[in-house]
Amino acid sequence: MRHLKAGRKLNRTSAHRKALMRNLATELLMRERIQTTIAKAKELRPVAERLITLGKRGTLHARRQALRVVKTKAAMANLFGPLAERYAERPGGYTRIVRIGPRLGDNAEVAVIELVDSPVTPRVAEQPSAGEKVKKRLAGLGKKKEPASPEAKPRRRGKKQSKS
């Protein structure tokens, strides 16, 4: 039983999980909207919220704490600049998770995690659902191919036969 074992393992080692969260948090701070699985989005939310709170503090100690997670100077500048100003009056709840359906390749539940009050235009509604993608792909499978032209040589497979 997993009593008092908080957090998801995400089928990764602890170092891999830490690197994954650092990468996702950095990209979220840069792009303000990323698409990932629901489990990863739920694990990323507290990390991102904590970073934005550090950005609001703006102290040297807060910068050093944020540098332990954020990987790029551009993301740090964004965190302690525009994001800190945008969320200065907001007492938490800086992120939103929106489910967008199953992924086509492995049927994993996918979500968009985004910063609230983001000026980035939403694109979730424009994307076709997984069912529409499958229907479109299946519609293309029923089409008949044109026969090859008579001038085209047939491709040989295997060893070349000697002329004797």
N, C-alpha and C positions, 0 to 999 in steps of 0.2 A: 504494500500500500504506500502511496506517495503522500503521506501526511507531512505538512509543513514544507513541501517541496514546491515553491512557487516558480513560475516561469516555464516556458516551453523549451525543450531541448532542440527542436527543429532538425533532429537527426544529424547533429554536428557536434564536434568536440567543442570544449569551452573556448579555446582560442579562435576556432573558426566562427563560432557564434559572435564573439566579441568583434572580430574583424567585419563580419556581415553587418552588425548593428552600426559600426562606425561608418561603413560605406553607405548604408541606407540613410543614416542621419545626415551625412555630408551632402548627399544628393538631394534630400528633402529640403535642406536649408538653401541649396543653390537653385533648384528648379521650382520649389514650393508645391510640387505635385508629382508623385511617383506612383507607378503601378506595380503591385507585388501581390503575394498571396495574403489571405486574410490573417493567417497565423503570424507571418512576419510583420504585417501592419500593426497587429495588436501588440506585439513585442516592441515595435519601434516607437509607439505612441509615448510611453513614459520617458524614453530616452530623449525624444524630440522636445517634449514639454519641459523637461529639466534643463535642456540646453537653452531654450528661449527664456526661461526664468533667469538663468545665469547671464544671458545677454541683457536682460532688463536691469540687472544689478550694475553691470558696467565697470566693476572694480578690477584691479589688476589680478586679484586672487580669482575672481570669477573667470577672467580671460584664461588664466592658467588651467583652471579646472576644465573649461570648455576645450582647450587645446589637447586634453587627454583623449577626447572623443573625435572632434572635428579634424579632418585631414588636410584641408586646403586653406590657404590664406584668403582666398576669395569668399569661401563660406564663412570664415571668421568675420570678415569685413561686413558681410551681409547680415550675420547674426547680431553683431554689436552696433550696426548702423540702422538700416531701414526696418529690420524686424523688431529691434528693441523699441524703436519709436512707435511702430504700428501697434504693438501690444502693451505699451506703457500703462494704459488704464485698464487693461483686461486682467482679471484675477485668475487666470488659468483657462484651460480648455482651448488650446491654440490649434489643435488638429481635428480633422474630421476623417472618418473612414467610410467610404461609399463602396458597397459591393457591386461588382459589375458582371458577375456570372462566371461560368466555368471556362477555363483555358482550353483551347482547341486541342492541343497536343496531348495533355495528360489528365484533363478534366479537373484540374485543381481549381478551387474557388479563388477567384482573383478579386482584388479590391484596389481602389485608389485611395491613398492617404494623402491629404492635402492640408495646407495651412488655411485656417479660417480667415475670412476677410482678405483673401489673396486677390491681387489684380490680374492674375493669370486667368484667361478665359476658360471656362469649363468645356471639355471635349468629350465627356463621358456619354452624353446623349447622342453625339454624332457617330459613335462607333456602332457597327452592326452587332447584334447579339450573336452568341456562338451558334444558335440554331439557324440564324439567317446565313451565316458563313457556311455551315454544313449544307444547307439547301442549295446555295449557289454552287458549291463544289460538286454536289451530286448532279445538278442540272447539266454541268459540263461533261459529266461522264457518259451520258446517254447519246451524245452526238456521234454520228458516224464519221470516220476519217475518210478523206478523199483517197481513192486508189492511186498508187504510185504510177508515174508516167511510164509508158512502155520502153522509153529510151534508158531509163535508169537501170543500172546493173544490179543484180541481186547480190547482197553481201554474203561472202563466204565465211563459214565458221569452221574452225578446226584446222587440221593440216592441209597444206596445198597438195593436191593430187598431181603426180607426175604424168606427163603425157607419154603414153607408150603404145 
